[in-house]
Each structure stands twice: as C-alpha cells, then as structure tokens.
Amino acid sequence: MACAFLFFSLAIGMLGYHGLSGLPWLDAFLNASMILTGMGPINAMATPGAKLFAGCYALYSGIAFLTAVGIFFAPILHRAAHKFHLNN
C-alpha cells in the first residue's frame, strides 16, 4: 500500500514536471523523485505555472513521504508492541 501511494505521488510529479515545464520524461522522473524524498529540485522552473506546481508539489511531497513511511512501519511497530506487551 505504501509503495502504491509513493508511485501515485511520483506519477503526479512526473506529469506536472513534464506537462508544465516541458522536461523530458527522465528529467521529470529525476525532479519528482528528488522532491518526493526531500533532496531538492534539479532543474530550475522557467514559467510561473511550473514554479507554482513545483512549490505545491514540494509541500505535498513532504507529507506524502512521511505518510508512506508511517504506512510501511505501522504493522512492524504494532507487532513489536504486542511482542513486548506494550498494549495499554
């Protein structure tokens, strides 16, 4: 479920970078994945629409990545809590 959420978020970024700033698909993938993981942008955005998208995608990505990490680790932490009898 976490991987599907990350792939969906990556697809949104790739479509936005490709459509609004005219980046080739590989560069759009690179920019979207770097923003999604919190590393930062690679290419500068030239148009106002592309800059607006990049800003909104960066805000979304910060929360999306943390959500995916939470979805991934929740079952593991839940199991650990039961193993050590930490439920209430």
WOPE-V902691 format. One record per pair of residues at least 12 apart in sequence whose C-alpha atoms are under 10 Angstrom apart, sorted by the first residue. I is the first residue (numbers start at 1). J is the second residue. D is the distance in Angstrom with one decimal. If there is no record, write none. Layout:
BEGIN
I;J;D  I;J;D
END
This chain:
BEGIN
1;68;8.2  1;71;7.5  1;72;7.9  2;64;9.8  2;65;9.2  2;67;8.1  2;68;4.8  2;69;7.2  2;70;8.5  2;71;5.8  2;72;5.8  2;73;9.5  3;68;7.4  3;69;9.6  3;71;9.4  3;72;8.5  4;68;9.1  5;64;8.0  5;65;9.0  5;67;8.9  5;68;6.8  5;71;9.5  6;33;9.6  6;36;8.5  6;37;10.0  6;61;9.4  6;64;7.5  6;65;7.2  6;67;9.4  6;68;6.7  6;69;9.6  7;33;9.8  9;32;8.6  9;33;9.2  9;36;7.8  9;57;9.1  9;60;8.8  9;61;7.5  9;64;7.4  9;65;8.8  10;28;9.6  10;29;7.5  10;30;9.8  10;31;9.6  10;32;6.0  10;33;6.4  10;34;9.8  10;35;9.4  10;36;7.2  10;57;10.0  10;61;9.0  11;28;9.5  11;29;8.3  11;32;8.2  11;33;9.6  12;32;8.3  12;57;8.5  13;28;7.4  13;29;7.6  13;30;9.7  13;31;8.0  13;32;4.9  13;33;8.0  13;35;8.7  13;36;8.3  13;53;8.8  13;54;8.4  13;57;6.8  13;58;9.3  13;60;10.0  13;61;9.0  14;26;8.7  14;27;8.6  14;28;4.9  14;29;5.4  14;30;8.5  14;31;7.8  14;32;5.8  14;33;8.5  15;28;7.6  15;29;8.9  15;32;9.2  16;28;8.1  16;32;8.8  16;49;9.8  16;50;7.8  16;53;7.0  16;54;8.2  16;57;8.7  17;29;8.3  17;30;9.9  17;31;7.6  17;32;7.5  17;43;9.8  17;45;8.9  17;50;7.2  17;51;9.8  17;53;8.0  17;54;7.8  17;57;9.8  18;31;10.0  18;32;10.0  18;50;9.6  19;50;8.8  20;45;9.1  20;46;9.6  20;47;8.0  20;48;9.4  20;49;6.6  20;50;5.2  20;51;9.0  20;52;9.8  20;53;7.9  20;54;9.5  21;43;9.6  21;44;9.2  21;45;6.4  21;46;7.0  21;47;6.9  21;48;9.5  21;49;8.0  21;50;5.3  21;51;8.6  21;53;9.3  21;54;9.6  22;45;9.5  22;46;9.7  22;50;9.1  23;43;8.7  23;45;9.6  27;42;8.5  27;43;8.1  28;42;9.5  28;43;9.1  30;42;7.5  30;43;9.2  31;43;7.0  31;44;9.8  31;54;9.5  32;54;9.1  32;57;8.5  32;58;9.0  32;61;9.0  33;61;9.4  34;58;9.8  34;61;9.9  35;54;8.7  35;55;9.9  35;57;7.9  35;58;6.0  35;59;9.4  35;60;9.7  35;61;6.7  35;62;8.3  35;65;9.9  36;57;8.2  36;58;7.1  36;59;9.4  36;60;8.5  36;61;4.8  36;62;6.8  36;63;9.2  36;64;7.7  36;65;6.5  36;66;9.9  37;58;9.6  37;61;7.5  37;62;7.7  37;64;9.4  37;65;6.6  37;66;9.3  38;58;8.1  38;61;7.7  38;62;6.8  38;65;8.5  40;58;8.6  41;54;8.6  41;58;9.1
END
